[in-house]
Amino acid sequence: MKSLLGKIIQKPIYILLAVNLLIGVFVFRDYGLSWDEPLFYDYADALGYAYSPREWLSGHFDLENSYGPSAEDHKTRGPAYLFLARNFVYGLEDLGSDRASAWHLVNFIFFQLGVYFLYRLATRWMKPSAALAASAFFSYQPLLWGHAFINPKDPPFLVFFLASICLGFEMVDDIEANEKTNLWKIFSAAFCLGIATSIRVLGPLAGAIVLGYTGFIVIARRGLKSAAAPTKPAKADSPLLKSFLRPFAIYFVIAIAVMLITWPYLWENPITRLFGTLKFMSDNPTQLAVLFNGEIFRANDMPRRYLPFMLWSTLTEPTWFLFAAGVLIAFWKYKSKPKEFVALALTLSWFIILVAYVLILRPAVYDGLRHFLFILPPVFIFAGFVFEKVFEQFIGGVALPIWLRAGFVLLILFPGINGIIQLHPYEYAYYNSFVGGTSRVFRKYETEYWLTCYKEAMHKLDASLSKPAHVFVLREAYIAEYYSGSNTIVRDLRNEMSEVKSGDYVLVNTRANDDRSIFRDAPPVIQIRRGDAIFCEVKQIP
């Protein structure tokens, strides 16, 4: 018991993770399916086909069968996370959980790995107490908290991208210190890099950051040895360089193997399909309608200010002030330690490179920060330096009392925790008070764009009816059907518009203000809302 308590005191992140998991167990059933989930989970179910020896030997094996019912949409999205998570989901289903809720709990549990790795990477540069505060600040962002449950695509990429850099840096440090191969550290770093690359083709950027860190160490060590032995500069670094070659060969081979094993689409023609996917994802030719500043834009023609605005408005109020101050504190703290200075610069580049890419090349963007969640960890790591600076302050030669430090942390966490409570279970629709909160941006910017409100709407409607009624759904009727009860018969409005009769119900969401154009004169009988923001509503046809 004392040993366990000692470990908890040494690594307080375990307390934060335990609190998060406890909350998650109580609330995971509250979240509705999102727009992208059902077909993606069908992909997970179909994935087993690709790994079945019986199917391999059947004589009619067809890899297309492993892509699920939405093959064209999903086969170019590596299923590594689905590959890892699906058996945990099946276990929860065996215990009585419904499919959607099981996935939501597993998604949330995997996200806690991201919280852990953010803490682990932050402790490289700051004390555990500051790293813990930064991890809590990250964890209790309403945007991230909501996506952690309902998004099986972007948070998993964040987790494994972050893990790739954290473990990659540790691997390089170990090789430099010992000049020998620690296979476990190499495998863990390579495994995470392979999974990240399988999830999204931007994964190799994490490997490039680790490689950049390695290059600096080799060059810096060469400079030191050259200064000590100026007559032999060319060969001075050869032992260190050789000590990296073999581990990195193993590292990249394992990462590539993991990527290939977990991404069946690549099996038939790995190089061509990988580069084809990279081209497709960089172009991202979607023309999805996006509500931005009261106007409807197409995703492939969004204003440059879209990403900066979303970064500013959908994270809590202290975020960017702490980040800016943290950058200054961090680089000043390590100005005389080149190795850590460069590691910090590379970590910052992880954020800056992707923001610059979007601003300069203007790829299709939509759904707020959903596709860019993985660039956020550096923001909160640098915020941690401010926590550390505050914790080190003295008044009259005496360190700040613990209650004052705790009060400062709670003050910073309050906007996020309050947003989570107020918006539950639609936390991902959060906007901060600088833009008036979610209520004030309604009708100007997208809020609950992923239709998770269908669950609450369908349950309320079914409970209010005394006999079965038709419910016509404008978008993604299959989500509403999942939550239909004995009194609700779900129909697809787009395909059956002419079948709508007086007395029928229409479920419409407010994404792109669709509710204003669909049966606009029909009175709403149910509205799912938080404050003044309406997420979806049920109308009854007069």
C-alpha positions as CSV (number, residue, x, y, z in Angstrom):
1,M,0.0,0.0,0.0
2,K,2.8,2.4,0.9
3,S,4.5,1.6,-2.4
4,L,1.4,2.3,-4.4
5,L,0.9,5.6,-2.5
6,G,4.5,6.6,-3.2
7,K,4.0,6.0,-6.9
8,I,0.9,8.1,-6.9
9,I,2.7,11.0,-5.1
10,Q,5.6,10.7,-7.5
11,K,3.3,10.6,-10.5
12,P,0.1,12.5,-9.6
13,I,-1.2,12.1,-13.2
14,Y,-2.7,8.8,-12.0
15,I,-5.1,10.8,-9.8
16,L,-6.2,12.9,-12.7
17,L,-6.7,9.9,-14.9
18,A,-8.6,8.0,-12.2
19,V,-11.0,11.0,-11.7
20,N,-11.5,11.3,-15.5
21,L,-12.2,7.6,-15.9
22,L,-14.6,7.6,-12.9
23,I,-16.6,10.5,-14.5
24,G,-16.5,8.8,-17.9
25,V,-18.0,5.6,-16.5
26,F,-20.9,7.6,-15.1
27,V,-21.6,9.7,-18.2
28,F,-20.6,7.7,-21.3
29,R,-24.2,6.6,-22.0
30,D,-25.3,10.2,-22.3
31,Y,-23.7,10.8,-25.7
32,G,-25.5,10.2,-29.0
33,L,-23.9,8.9,-32.1
34,S,-22.2,11.5,-34.3
35,W,-22.5,11.8,-38.1
36,D,-19.3,9.9,-38.8
37,E,-19.6,7.1,-36.3
38,P,-22.0,4.4,-37.5
39,L,-20.4,3.7,-40.9
40,F,-16.9,3.9,-39.3
41,Y,-17.9,1.3,-36.7
42,D,-19.2,-0.9,-39.5
43,Y,-15.7,-0.6,-41.0
44,A,-14.4,-1.9,-37.6
45,D,-16.8,-4.9,-37.7
46,A,-15.8,-5.7,-41.3
47,L,-12.1,-5.4,-40.5
48,G,-11.9,-8.9,-39.1
49,Y,-12.3,-10.3,-42.6
50,A,-8.9,-9.1,-43.7
51,Y,-7.2,-11.1,-40.8
52,S,-9.1,-14.3,-41.2
53,P,-7.0,-17.3,-42.3
54,R,-10.2,-19.1,-43.2
55,E,-11.1,-16.3,-45.7
56,W,-7.5,-16.3,-47.1
57,L,-7.8,-20.0,-47.9
58,S,-11.4,-19.8,-49.2
59,G,-10.5,-19.4,-52.8
60,H,-12.6,-16.2,-53.2
61,F,-10.9,-13.8,-50.8
62,D,-11.7,-10.2,-51.7
63,L,-10.0,-7.4,-49.7
64,E,-12.9,-5.1,-50.5
65,N,-15.0,-7.0,-48.0
66,S,-12.8,-5.7,-45.2
67,Y,-13.7,-2.1,-45.8
68,G,-17.3,-2.2,-44.7
69,P,-20.4,-0.7,-46.4
70,S,-18.8,2.7,-47.0
71,A,-15.6,1.4,-48.7
72,E,-15.0,4.3,-50.9
73,D,-15.2,6.7,-48.0
74,H,-13.2,4.8,-45.5
75,K,-10.7,2.5,-47.0
76,T,-8.2,5.3,-47.4
77,R,-8.6,6.0,-43.7
78,G,-6.3,3.6,-41.9
79,P,-8.2,1.6,-39.4
80,A,-5.4,1.1,-36.8
81,Y,-7.4,2.6,-34.0
82,L,-10.4,0.4,-34.9
83,F,-8.0,-2.5,-35.0
84,L,-6.8,-1.8,-31.5
85,A,-10.2,-0.8,-29.9
86,R,-12.8,-3.1,-31.4
87,N,-12.2,-6.1,-29.1
88,F,-12.6,-3.9,-26.0
89,V,-15.9,-2.7,-27.5
90,Y,-17.0,-6.3,-28.1
91,G,-16.2,-7.1,-24.5
92,L,-18.4,-4.2,-23.2
93,E,-21.2,-5.3,-25.5
94,D,-21.0,-8.8,-24.0
95,L,-21.5,-7.2,-20.6
96,G,-24.7,-5.6,-21.8
97,S,-23.7,-2.2,-23.3
98,D,-25.2,-1.0,-26.5
99,R,-22.8,-0.6,-29.4
100,A,-22.7,3.2,-29.5
101,S,-22.1,3.6,-25.8
102,A,-19.5,0.9,-25.7
103,W,-17.5,2.7,-28.4
104,H,-17.9,6.0,-26.6
105,L,-16.4,4.6,-23.4
106,V,-13.5,3.0,-25.2
107,N,-12.9,6.2,-27.2
108,F,-12.7,8.1,-23.9
109,I,-10.4,5.6,-22.2
110,F,-8.0,5.8,-25.2
111,F,-8.0,9.6,-25.0
112,Q,-6.7,9.3,-21.4
113,L,-3.5,7.9,-22.9
114,G,-3.1,11.2,-24.6
115,V,-3.5,13.0,-21.2
116,Y,-0.9,10.7,-19.8
117,F,1.6,11.3,-22.6
118,L,1.1,15.0,-22.5
119,Y,2.1,14.8,-18.8
120,R,5.0,12.6,-19.5
121,L,6.4,14.8,-22.2
122,A,5.8,18.0,-20.1
123,T,7.8,16.5,-17.2
124,R,10.8,16.6,-19.5
125,W,10.9,20.4,-19.0
126,M,9.0,21.1,-15.8
127,K,8.1,19.8,-12.4
128,P,5.4,17.2,-12.0
129,S,3.0,19.6,-10.3
130,A,3.2,22.0,-13.3
131,A,2.9,19.1,-15.8
132,L,-0.2,17.9,-13.9
133,A,-1.8,21.3,-14.0
134,A,-1.1,21.5,-17.8
135,S,-2.6,18.0,-18.3
136,A,-5.7,19.0,-16.3
137,F,-6.0,22.2,-18.3
138,F,-5.8,20.1,-21.5
139,S,-8.1,17.4,-20.3
140,Y,-10.9,19.8,-19.2
141,Q,-11.2,21.7,-22.5
142,P,-14.9,21.2,-23.4
143,L,-13.9,20.8,-27.1
144,L,-11.6,18.0,-26.3
145,W,-13.7,16.4,-23.6
146,G,-16.7,16.1,-26.0
147,H,-14.7,14.8,-28.9
148,A,-13.0,12.3,-26.6
149,F,-16.3,10.3,-26.5
150,I,-17.9,10.8,-29.9
151,N,-14.9,11.0,-32.3
152,P,-13.1,7.8,-33.2
153,K,-10.9,9.5,-35.8
154,D,-9.2,12.7,-34.6
155,P,-8.5,12.2,-30.9
156,P,-6.9,8.8,-31.5
157,F,-4.6,10.4,-34.0
158,L,-3.8,13.1,-31.4
159,V,-3.0,10.4,-28.9
160,F,-0.6,8.3,-31.1
161,F,1.0,11.4,-32.7
162,L,1.8,12.8,-29.2
163,A,3.0,9.3,-28.0
164,S,5.2,9.0,-31.0
165,I,7.0,12.3,-30.2
166,C,7.2,11.7,-26.4
167,L,8.5,8.1,-26.8
168,G,10.7,9.1,-29.8
169,F,12.5,11.8,-27.7
170,E,13.0,9.3,-24.9
171,M,14.4,6.7,-27.3
172,V,16.9,9.2,-28.7
173,D,17.9,10.3,-25.2
174,D,18.5,6.7,-24.2
175,I,20.6,5.9,-27.3
176,E,22.7,9.1,-26.7
177,A,23.2,8.3,-23.0
178,N,24.0,4.6,-23.4
179,E,25.0,4.3,-27.1
180,K,23.3,1.0,-27.2
181,T,19.9,-0.3,-28.3
182,N,17.0,-0.6,-25.9
183,L,14.7,-2.7,-28.0
184,W,11.6,-2.0,-25.9
185,K,12.0,1.8,-26.2
186,I,12.5,1.5,-29.9
187,F,9.6,-0.8,-30.4
188,S,7.2,1.4,-28.3
189,A,8.2,4.5,-30.2
190,A,8.0,2.8,-33.6
191,F,4.7,1.1,-32.8
192,C,3.0,4.5,-31.9
193,L,4.5,6.1,-35.1
194,G,3.1,3.2,-37.2
195,I,-0.3,3.5,-35.6
196,A,-0.3,7.3,-36.1
197,T,0.6,6.9,-39.8
198,S,-2.1,4.3,-40.3
199,I,-4.7,6.5,-38.7
200,R,-3.7,9.5,-40.9
201,V,-0.9,10.0,-43.4
202,L,0.4,13.1,-41.5
203,G,1.8,10.6,-38.9
204,P,5.3,10.7,-40.4
205,L,5.6,14.3,-39.3
206,A,6.1,12.9,-35.8
207,G,8.9,10.7,-37.1
208,A,10.4,13.8,-38.8
209,I,10.4,15.7,-35.5
210,V,12.1,12.9,-33.7
211,L,14.6,12.6,-36.6
212,G,15.3,16.4,-36.4
213,Y,16.0,16.0,-32.7
214,T,18.4,13.2,-33.4
215,G,20.2,15.2,-36.1
216,F,20.7,18.1,-33.7
217,I,22.3,15.8,-31.1
218,V,24.7,14.3,-33.6
219,I,25.7,17.7,-35.0
220,A,26.0,19.2,-31.5
221,R,28.1,16.3,-30.2
222,R,30.3,16.6,-33.3
223,G,30.8,20.3,-32.6
224,L,31.9,19.6,-29.0
225,K,34.2,16.8,-30.0
226,S,35.7,18.8,-32.8
227,A,36.4,21.7,-30.4
228,A,38.2,19.2,-28.1
229,A,40.1,17.5,-31.0
230,P,40.3,20.0,-33.9
231,T,42.7,17.9,-35.9
232,K,40.1,15.1,-36.4
233,P,36.8,16.8,-37.0
234,A,35.5,14.4,-39.7
235,K,35.6,11.3,-37.6
236,A,35.0,12.7,-34.1
237,D,31.3,11.9,-34.2
238,S,31.5,8.5,-35.9
239,P,30.8,6.4,-32.8
240,L,27.7,8.4,-31.8
241,L,26.5,8.4,-35.4
242,K,26.9,4.7,-35.7
243,S,25.1,4.2,-32.4
244,F,22.0,5.8,-34.0
245,L,22.1,4.1,-37.4
246,R,21.1,0.6,-36.2
247,P,18.3,1.7,-33.8
248,F,16.8,4.0,-36.3
249,A,16.8,1.3,-39.0
250,I,14.9,-0.9,-36.6
251,Y,12.6,2.0,-35.6
252,F,11.6,2.8,-39.2
253,V,11.2,-0.9,-40.2
254,I,8.9,-1.6,-37.2
255,A,6.9,1.6,-37.9
256,I,6.4,0.7,-41.5
257,A,5.5,-2.9,-40.6
258,V,2.9,-1.7,-38.0
259,M,1.4,0.7,-40.5
260,L,1.1,-2.1,-43.2
261,I,-0.3,-4.7,-40.8
262,T,-3.0,-2.4,-39.5
263,W,-4.1,-0.9,-42.9
264,P,-5.4,-3.6,-45.3
265,Y,-6.0,-1.1,-48.1
266,L,-2.2,-0.9,-48.6
267,W,-1.6,-4.6,-48.9
268,E,-2.1,-4.9,-52.6
269,N,0.1,-2.0,-53.7
270,P,1.6,-0.3,-50.7
271,I,3.6,2.5,-52.3
272,T,1.1,3.6,-54.9
273,R,-1.8,3.5,-52.5
274,L,0.0,5.3,-49.8
275,F,1.0,8.2,-52.0
276,G,-2.4,8.2,-53.6
277,T,-4.0,8.6,-50.2
278,L,-1.5,11.3,-49.3
279,K,-2.5,13.2,-52.4
280,F,-6.2,12.7,-51.8
281,M,-6.0,13.8,-48.2
282,S,-4.0,16.9,-49.0
283,D,-6.5,17.9,-51.7
284,N,-9.6,16.8,-49.6
285,P,-12.0,17.8,-52.3
286,T,-15.1,18.0,-50.1
287,Q,-17.6,20.9,-50.8
288,L,-19.5,20.5,-47.5
289,A,-21.5,23.6,-46.6
290,V,-20.1,25.5,-43.6
291,L,-21.7,28.3,-41.6
292,F,-19.1,30.9,-40.8
293,N,-19.8,34.4,-39.6
294,G,-23.4,34.2,-40.7
295,E,-22.6,33.1,-44.2
296,I,-22.6,29.7,-46.0
297,F,-19.2,28.8,-47.5
298,R,-18.0,25.7,-49.1
299,A,-15.3,23.8,-47.2
300,N,-12.9,24.0,-50.1
301,D,-13.3,27.8,-50.3
302,M,-13.1,28.9,-46.6
303,P,-11.6,32.3,-45.6
304,R,-8.1,32.1,-44.2
305,R,-9.4,33.5,-40.9
306,Y,-11.4,30.3,-40.3
307,L,-8.7,28.3,-38.4
308,P,-7.4,31.3,-36.4
309,F,-11.0,32.2,-35.3
310,M,-11.7,28.6,-34.3
311,L,-8.4,28.4,-32.3
312,W,-9.3,31.6,-30.5
313,S,-12.9,31.0,-29.8
314,T,-13.3,27.3,-29.1
315,L,-10.6,26.9,-26.4
316,T,-11.1,28.4,-23.0
317,E,-10.3,32.0,-22.3
318,P,-6.9,31.6,-20.5
319,T,-5.5,29.3,-23.2
320,W,-3.7,31.7,-25.5
321,F,-2.5,34.1,-22.8
322,L,-0.9,31.1,-21.0
323,F,0.6,29.8,-24.2
324,A,2.2,33.1,-25.2
325,A,3.6,33.6,-21.8
326,G,4.7,30.0,-21.6
327,V,6.7,30.2,-24.8
328,L,8.7,33.2,-23.5
329,I,9.3,31.5,-20.1
330,A,10.2,28.2,-21.7
331,F,12.8,29.5,-24.1
332,W,14.3,31.8,-21.5
333,K,14.6,28.9,-19.0
334,Y,16.4,26.7,-21.5
335,K,18.4,29.4,-23.4
336,S,21.7,28.0,-22.1
337,K,20.7,24.3,-22.6
338,P,20.8,23.8,-26.4
339,K,19.5,20.2,-26.4
340,E,16.3,21.1,-24.5
341,F,16.0,24.4,-26.3
342,V,15.9,22.5,-29.6
343,A,13.5,19.9,-28.3
344,L,11.1,22.7,-27.3
345,A,11.5,24.4,-30.6
346,L,10.6,21.2,-32.4
347,T,7.6,20.7,-30.2
348,L,6.5,24.2,-31.0
349,S,7.0,23.6,-34.7
350,W,4.5,20.8,-34.5
351,F,1.9,23.5,-33.9
352,I,3.3,26.2,-36.1
353,I,3.9,24.1,-39.2
354,L,0.4,22.9,-39.5
355,V,-1.2,26.3,-38.9
356,A,1.1,27.8,-41.5
357,Y,0.2,25.0,-43.9
358,V,-3.5,25.8,-43.6
359,L,-3.1,29.5,-43.9
360,I,-0.8,29.4,-46.9
361,L,-2.2,26.5,-48.9
362,R,-5.8,26.8,-47.8
363,P,-7.0,23.1,-47.9
364,A,-10.6,22.3,-47.4
365,V,-11.5,23.0,-43.7
366,Y,-14.8,22.3,-41.8
367,D,-16.1,21.1,-38.5
368,G,-14.1,23.6,-36.5
369,L,-10.9,22.2,-35.0
370,R,-11.9,18.6,-35.4
371,H,-9.2,17.8,-37.9
372,F,-6.6,19.8,-36.1
373,L,-6.9,18.5,-32.5
374,F,-3.5,16.8,-32.8
375,I,-1.7,20.2,-33.1
376,L,-3.0,21.3,-29.6
377,P,-0.8,19.4,-27.1
378,P,2.1,21.9,-27.6
379,V,-0.2,24.7,-26.6
380,F,-0.9,23.1,-23.2
381,I,2.7,22.0,-22.7
382,F,3.9,25.6,-23.0
383,A,1.0,26.7,-20.8
384,G,2.5,24.4,-18.1
385,F,5.6,26.7,-17.8
386,V,3.3,29.5,-16.5
387,F,1.9,27.1,-13.8
388,E,5.5,26.3,-12.9
389,K,6.4,29.9,-12.7
390,V,3.5,30.7,-10.4
391,F,4.2,27.7,-8.2
392,E,7.8,29.0,-7.7
393,Q,6.8,32.4,-6.6
394,F,7.7,33.7,-3.1
395,I,6.0,36.3,-0.9
396,G,8.3,37.7,1.8
397,G,10.8,34.9,1.2
398,V,8.1,32.3,1.8
399,A,6.8,30.0,-1.0
400,L,3.1,30.5,-2.0
401,P,0.9,28.3,0.2
402,I,-0.5,25.2,-1.4
403,W,-4.1,26.6,-1.2
404,L,-3.1,29.7,-3.2
405,R,-1.4,27.5,-5.9
406,A,-4.4,25.2,-6.0
407,G,-6.7,28.3,-6.2
408,F,-4.8,29.6,-9.2
409,V,-5.1,26.2,-11.0
410,L,-8.8,26.0,-10.2
411,L,-9.3,29.6,-11.5
412,I,-7.7,28.5,-14.8
413,L,-9.7,25.3,-15.0
414,F,-13.0,26.8,-14.1
415,P,-14.1,28.0,-17.6
416,G,-13.5,24.6,-19.0
417,I,-15.2,22.7,-16.2
418,N,-18.1,25.1,-16.2
419,G,-18.5,24.7,-20.0
420,I,-18.4,20.9,-19.7
421,I,-21.2,21.0,-17.1
422,Q,-23.4,23.6,-18.9
423,L,-23.2,21.9,-22.3
424,H,-23.2,18.2,-21.4
425,P,-23.4,16.0,-23.5
426,Y,-22.7,18.5,-26.3
427,E,-19.4,19.9,-24.9
428,Y,-17.7,19.9,-28.3
429,A,-20.1,22.7,-29.3
430,Y,-18.3,25.0,-26.9
431,Y,-17.4,28.7,-27.7
432,N,-15.8,30.9,-25.1
433,S,-17.0,34.2,-23.6
434,F,-14.8,36.2,-25.9
435,V,-17.3,35.6,-28.7
436,G,-20.3,35.4,-26.3
437,G,-20.4,31.7,-25.7
438,T,-22.3,29.1,-27.6
439,S,-25.6,30.9,-27.2
440,R,-24.3,34.1,-28.9
441,V,-22.6,32.4,-31.9
442,F,-25.7,30.4,-32.7
443,R,-26.9,31.2,-36.3
444,K,-23.4,32.6,-37.0
445,Y,-21.1,29.6,-36.6
446,E,-21.6,25.9,-36.5
447,T,-22.3,24.5,-33.0
448,E,-23.7,20.9,-32.8
449,Y,-22.7,20.1,-36.3
450,W,-22.4,16.3,-35.8
451,L,-26.1,15.6,-35.0
452,T,-25.5,13.9,-31.6
453,C,-28.7,15.7,-30.4
454,Y,-30.7,13.1,-32.4
455,K,-30.5,10.7,-29.4
456,E,-32.1,13.2,-27.0
457,A,-34.7,14.3,-29.6
458,M,-35.8,10.8,-30.5
459,H,-36.0,9.7,-26.8
460,K,-38.2,12.7,-25.9
461,L,-40.4,12.3,-28.9
462,D,-40.9,8.6,-28.4
463,A,-41.8,9.2,-24.8
464,S,-44.4,11.9,-25.7
465,L,-46.3,9.7,-28.2
466,S,-49.2,7.4,-27.3
467,K,-49.1,5.6,-30.7
468,P,-46.6,5.0,-33.5
469,A,-45.9,8.0,-35.8
470,H,-43.7,8.7,-38.8
471,V,-40.6,10.7,-38.2
472,F,-38.9,12.1,-41.3
473,V,-35.2,13.0,-40.9
474,L,-33.4,15.4,-43.1
475,R,-29.8,14.2,-42.6
476,E,-28.3,10.9,-41.6
477,A,-31.6,9.1,-40.8
478,Y,-29.7,6.0,-39.7
479,I,-28.6,7.9,-36.5
480,A,-32.2,8.7,-35.6
481,E,-33.2,5.1,-36.4
482,Y,-30.6,3.8,-33.9
483,Y,-32.5,5.7,-31.1
484,S,-36.0,5.1,-32.3
485,G,-38.5,3.5,-29.9
486,S,-41.8,1.6,-30.2
487,N,-43.7,4.8,-31.1
488,T,-41.3,6.3,-33.8
489,I,-41.0,5.1,-37.3
490,V,-38.0,6.7,-39.0
491,R,-38.1,7.8,-42.6
492,D,-35.5,9.5,-44.8
493,L,-36.8,12.9,-45.7
494,R,-34.5,13.5,-48.7
495,N,-35.8,10.3,-50.4
496,E,-39.4,10.5,-49.2
497,M,-40.3,14.2,-49.2
498,S,-43.5,13.5,-51.1
499,E,-44.7,11.0,-48.5
500,V,-44.9,13.6,-45.7
501,K,-48.5,14.0,-44.4
502,S,-50.3,16.2,-41.9
503,G,-49.6,14.9,-38.4
504,D,-46.2,13.5,-39.3
505,Y,-43.0,14.7,-37.6
506,V,-39.8,16.1,-39.0
507,L,-36.5,15.9,-37.2
508,V,-34.1,18.6,-38.5
509,N,-30.8,19.9,-37.2
510,T,-29.6,23.5,-37.3
511,R,-26.3,22.8,-39.1
512,A,-26.0,25.4,-41.8
513,N,-29.4,26.7,-40.5
514,D,-31.2,23.9,-42.3
515,D,-34.1,24.2,-39.9
516,R,-35.0,27.6,-41.4
517,S,-35.6,26.1,-44.8
518,I,-37.2,22.7,-44.1
519,F,-40.9,23.1,-43.3
520,R,-40.2,26.5,-41.9
521,D,-43.8,27.1,-41.0
522,A,-44.3,23.9,-39.1
523,P,-44.3,24.5,-35.3
524,P,-41.5,22.8,-33.3
525,V,-42.8,20.5,-30.6
526,I,-39.4,19.5,-29.2
527,Q,-36.2,21.5,-29.2
528,I,-32.8,20.3,-28.0
529,R,-30.9,23.3,-26.9
530,R,-28.3,24.7,-24.5
531,G,-29.1,28.3,-23.6
532,D,-30.2,30.1,-26.7
533,A,-28.5,27.7,-29.0
534,I,-30.8,25.2,-30.7
535,F,-29.1,22.0,-31.8
536,C,-32.0,20.2,-33.4
537,E,-35.8,20.2,-33.3
538,V,-38.8,18.1,-34.0
539,K,-41.5,19.8,-36.0
540,Q,-45.1,18.5,-36.5
541,I,-46.7,19.0,-39.9
542,P,-50.0,20.9,-39.6
